[in-house]
């Protein structure tokens, strides 16, 4: 049997499937929401688009001009036909091309999207090569297969060692931060996303003519994947990653001993009273509240401290959580992105050290851009009266439900 026969049978088996990997319209919408505000007519590049389920949704619901790329012309033809039937022919352009050799100029797209396809290049290579395609402030959205346990079983480990190197969500997030991105959010995909792919694929396998050269092997491969998922699915899953290159104007880093005075000065200058500066000092002195590595600064171009953000330990009904604040920007650097840069950096640092839940009492017009929602949506409340919209929560790892209950702050907060 030739490689061409196996290749042709693989695509024949997959032809007509609604999608070519685990996913759903619900997951696409969740990822899109995490990308934040987009231009009125965003330019989107959908890589490894397959028959274009995501491309069609992005064109219809985000008003996007989508360039959909795949190497398999029949997928692109199917996408063009569907787009025309839905009145989206003017919004979806297809291109047969290799996602590892893309012909687009730098800064061509507001959003680069790749659901269930980044494995073709590998996560790290995609981070490196696709970054140039983004406009300033643009966003990269990927979904990737990940370990969901630190100790996968032998069967799952053996399968993936032969096919593709997996990491955990935290491992991929760390790789993204190391590559110069900030993590806007991660989305663990539900089992129903696998069903949207494997249920139709299993039906195709059952109906396939295995006398066609290569088809028996293609069917066997599909059934092996489906069986592995059914028997060992607790070991691995799919997850979405919403990433944005860090703002190059502001270098962010953990504070050092030499920054203490500058951090105090920035907090004193940013607020009308010295209380916030004193709060930072009091938290630094409280070993039960201070979380090493989660006091971050953003440097101005001259190396001075332009902004500061702190995350300290709090609890929700006895369960450890994290409290964001104070967040301070020197007056001369306000409204220039320093605050956003340092907040995103300290949230990434919290994510990488395994924090799951971050709470903030702050302006409801500012913090939702980082993914915060009303804490009351999770059944979380402070032990004092504040407007409901001002007490917000961000779940950094959505794999488990957030704890509910009353927030207990460190004594330094005085509440």
N, C-alpha and C positions, 0 to 999 in steps of 0.2 A: 504494500500500500504506500502511495506517495504522500508526502507532506501536503501537497495541494489537495488531495482527496480528503484528508482529515480537516484541513482548513475549510474547504467548501462544505463539508458535512456539518462542521461546528456552526457555521453561519446559517446553513439551511435549518438546523435544529432551532436556532434562536430567532429566525425570521418570524415576524408577526407577534413577538412578545411585546407587552406594553412597556416594559423597561428591561434594561440589560444588567441590572444589579439590584441589590436591596435598596428600597426607597419607597416614597409615597409623596403625594401632593402635600400632605400635612407636614412632612419633614421638610420639603422644599420651602414651604411657607414659613416654618420656624427658622430656617437658616436665613431666609430673606429678611425676616424681621430683625434678626441679630445684626445684619449688615448695616442697619441704621438708615438714616435719610439718604436718599439717592437723588441725583438730578432729575428734572422733570421727564427727560427722555434719556435714561441711562444707556450707555453703550456696554453691552454684555457679550463676553466671549464664553461660549459653552463648549468645553473640550471633552472629546469622547462622548458626544451627545447621544449616540445611538439613534433610536427613532424619535427622540426629541421631546420626551415628556416634560422635562424641566424647561427646555427652551420655549415651549408653547406656553407654559404657565408664566414664565418671566415676561414674555411678550404681552400676554393678556392682562396680567395683574399688576405688573410693575411698569407697564407702558414702555418696555425696553426695546431697543433695536438690537436684536440678537444675531451674532455671527456664530453659527453652529458648525463645529468641526468634527469630522470623523474620517477614518480611513476606508470605511465600508460604504460604497456608493448606494447600495440598496437601502440602507438606513436613511441616508440623506434624501433619497427620492421619496421614501415614505413620509419623512418630515415635511418636505415641500408640499406634498399632496394634502397632508392633514392641515398644514398652516393655511393653504389656499381655501380649503373647505371651511375653516373657522374664521375666514376674513382676516387672517394674520399674514398673508403672503408678503405684504409690504414691510413687515416688522421682523421677519426671519429670513436671514441669508445663510445659505449652506456653502461649505467649502470642504472639499476632500483634501486633507492634509495630515501630516504627521505632527502630533502634539509636541514632539521633541525637536521639530525644525519649523517653527511657525514663522510666517512671512510678514508679520505685522510690525510696524514701527513702535519704538518705545512710547509709553504713555497713551496707548490707543483705547484703553477700556476702563470704565468705572468699576466694573465687576468682572472678575474672572471666575468661572464656575466649572466645577468638575465633580459630578456625582458618580461614584462607583467606577471611576476611570483612572485615578491617579496612580494606581498600581502599574500601569503601563510604563511610566517613567520611574516611579518610586517617589515617596513623599519628599525626601530631602532634595532630590534633583528638581522636582516641581517647584519647591519653595525658591530654589536658586534661580531657575530659568524663567519662571513666569512673573516674577516680581517686576521686571522691566516693563511689562505690558500694562501695568496699572498707572492710571493718572495719579497725581498727588492726592492723597486721601482715599484712594481706591481700595477695594476689598477683594480678597481671595477666599473663595469658599470651596472646600474639599470635603468629600466623604471618603472614609478609609476603613478597612478592616483592622480591628484592634483586639488585643487580648483584653478580656474582662476579668481576669484573675492573674495574680502574680505566680501561680503554680498551675499552669494548664496540664491536663492529663496527657498521657503518652500518645494516645491516638491523634488528638488534635495537634500536638506538637510535631509529631512525625509528618502529618499531612502538610502543615504550613512550612516546615523546614524544606520540603521538596518543592514548594510553590512560590512562597513569598515571605519575606521577613516581617513579622508583626511586632508592634510595640503596644504598650498601653496608651490610653488617652493621655495620661500624664507624660509619658515618654514622647509622644508626638507634640504635645504642647511645649515641652522643654526644647525639642528640636526647632520648633517654630520661633520661640523666643531667642534661641541661640542664633538663628538665621536672621534676626533683626526685625521680626514681626511682633505685634502685640495681639493677644488672643481676645477677640471680642466675645467669644462664647464657644462652647462645645455642646453638641446635641447627641446624647446616646440614642440610637435608633431602636424602636420597639421591635418585637418579634413579628408584628404584622407587616413591617417593611420587608422582612425576608419572605413572608408568605406572598407578597405582591410579585415577587420575582420567581420563587421556587414552585408555587402552585401551578402557574401556567407552564413553566418549564417542564415540570413532571408530566403534565398532560401532553406536551409535545413529544417527550421521550416515549410515552406509552404508544403514541400514534405513529412514531417514526418507522420508516422502512429500513430495517437494519441490513438488508441485502445490498443497499447502496454502498459502494466503497467508502470506508471511513466512518459511516454512520454508526455502526456498532460501537466503535471506540468513542465517538462523541457522546452517544447515549450512556455508555458505561461511566464516562467522566462526569456527566451531569448527575447521574444517580449516586455516584460516590460522594459528590458534594452534598447532595440532599440528605443522604444517610448520615454523613458526618454531622451536619447541622442538627438533625433530629436527635442524635445520640450524644453529641458532645457540645451542643450549642451554648451551654453555660460557660464554656471556656473562652469564647470569642464572640465578637459582634461587630456591628458597623457603628461608626460615629461620625458626626459632622464637625468640621472645624471652620470657624469664621475668623479670618486673620487680616490684619492691616499692617503694612510696613510702619515701623515706629517713625514718629516725626523727627526728621534729621536735624531740626533746629535746636532740639533740646536733648542733651545727653542726660540720661537718668541712671541712678545708681543707688545702692544702699548708703545711708549716712555712715560716716566714720567718726571717731572721737574728735577729730579736728573740725567737724561740722557743727558741733553742739551749739556754739555761740551763734553761728550764722543761722541755724534753724530757729533758735530763740528769737533772733532779730527779725526774721521773715514773718514768724507768727505774730510778733508784737506789732509789726508794721501793717500787717494785713487785716487786723481786727481792731475795733474801736477801744477795746480794753485789753489789759495784759493777761486776762484769764486763760486764753488759749495757750499762750506761751508757757504759763505756769503749769497748765494741764500736761503739756508734753513733757516737761521736766519731772512732774510727779509720776507720770506713767513710766518714764525711763527708770525711775528709782524703785518701781514696784515689780519685783521679779515674777510675780504671778500674773501680771498684766502685760509686761513688755515681751514682745515677740521678736527675738533677734533677726535682723535681716528684713524687717517689715516697716522700717522707717526710711523712706525714700526721699531723695532730693532730685530736682532737675537743675542742671547747670545752665547759666547764661553763656553766650559765646565767649565771654572773658573768663569763664571758670568759676564765677561767683554763684552762690546758691540763689536761684530765682524762684523756686517753689519747693514745697514740702508736703508730703502726705504720710500719714501714720495709720497703721492697723495694729490694734491691740486686742488682747483676749477679753471676751465677754462670754456669757453663757445664756442659753435659752432652755429653761426648765432643766437646768443642770447639765445640759449637753454643751461642750465647748463650741463656741462660734467666734467670729472676729468682728470687731467694730472699726469702721473706717472713720477717721477724724482725730484731730483737726486736719483740714486741708487748707494750705495757705499759699498765696502767691504774692511776692513782693509787688507793691503798687506799680512800679515802673514796668513790670512785666505782665500785668493783668490784661486779659482779653487778647492774648497772643498765642495761646495754645500750651503754655507751660503747665497750667493746672491739669489740663486733660492728659498731657504726656506723663506727668508724675502719678496721676491716679491710675492710669492704665498700667504703668510699670509696677506699682505696688500691688495691684490686683493680680497681675501675672505672677509676681513673686509669691503671693499668697496661694495661688493655684498650684504652683510648682512645689510648695512645701506641704501640700495636702490639705489645706483649708477648704472646707466645703461651703460654708455659709458666711457671707459678709453682710453686716447691717450698717446703715448710715442714717443719721438724722440730719436732713439737709434740704436744700431747695428742690422742690419737685419738678422744676423746669430744667434742672441741670443734670442730676444723677441718672435719670432714665437713659441717657445716651450711652451709659456704661452697662446697661442691661438691668438696672435696678427697677423693681416694681414695688408696689405697696406691700409692706410686710404683712399686713392683715390678710393678704391673699394666701399666705401660708399659715395663718392662725397665730402669727407672732405679734406681740404688742409690747410696748415699754411699760414700765411700772409707774408712769407719770403721764399727765395729760399733754398730748401734742396733736396737731392736726393729722388725721389719718394719712393724708398724701405725703406728709413730711417724713414719716418713718418708713424706710425702704429696705428691701432685702435683695440680695443677689446670690443665687445658688451657683457656685463655681463648677460643681460636679453634680449633674442632674441624675446620676445613676440610682440614688436613693432619695426617698422623701425627706424634705427639710424638717427638722424638729419644730414643733409648735409649742407655744407657751409664752411666758413673760421673760423679757430680757433682764438679765442681771449684769450691770456694768461694774467695772472696777471702782473701788472707793474714790479714786481721784476725780471721777466725774461728779461726785456729790449728789447722786440721784438714787 
